[in-house]
Amino acid sequence: MDKVLTQQLMKVNNIPTTQVSYFYKNRLGNNKQSILEDIKTNLKWPVFIKPVHLGSSIGISKVKDQDLKRSRI
């Protein structure tokens, strides 16, 4: 299941869902700081970092504070 695609389909169809911020690994390199700022600005704490294509509980990281640099992204 593609979690990003699912979120987009839910939004387009006016189905309530949680706020998300997503990025693809190939865009992370030079954009890491802007991605981190987007997460800090648009999401509530704690945040959960999940791989887009793995199972619902595989690879989840819970980040309790705004120091995302310590996380696995």
N, C-alpha and C positions, 0 to 999 in steps of 0.2 A: 504494500500500500504506500502510495506517495502522500506523505502528510501535508506537504505544501499544496499540491493539487487539490487535495480534499478541502483544505482551508479556503482556497480560492473559489471552489465550487459552492461551498457553503455561503460565503460572502455574496457571490453573484445572485444566489437564490434567497437572500435575506434570511438565512438560517442563523440564529444566534450561535456564536462561538467565542472562544477566548482570543485575546489579542496575541498576535505572533510576530516575530521578527525572524527572517530566515536569510540564509546565504548559502552559496555553493562553495565547496572547498577550493575550486580553481580560482575563485575571486577573492579568497581570504588574504593571500600574500600581501599585496600592497594596500589593501583596504581594511586591514584589521582594526585600526583605530576608529575609523568611521563606523564600522559594524558595531564595535563595543559601545560607542556613543549612542548609536541608534537604540541599542538594547537598554542602556541606562535611562534614556529619555522616554521611551515608549512602553516599557513593561513594568509591572509591579513585582516586588521582591517577596519571596525568592523566585528565581527563574529556573526553568528546567531546560537543559540542552539535550536535544534528541536527534539522532541521525534520521534523515528523511525517509530512508527506504528499509530500515530494519524493523523488527517487531515492536509491539507497543511498549515493551519494557526492556528491550535490549539496548545497551549503550547510553542509558540516561545518566546525566550528571545534574545534581541539584546545586545551585549556586545561591548561597544565603545572603551574601552581601554584594556590594558593587565592585568588588575586586575581581572582575572577570578574567584578568590576565592569568590568574592561578588556575583557571578551569582548563578543560581539555580542548578548547576550540583553537 
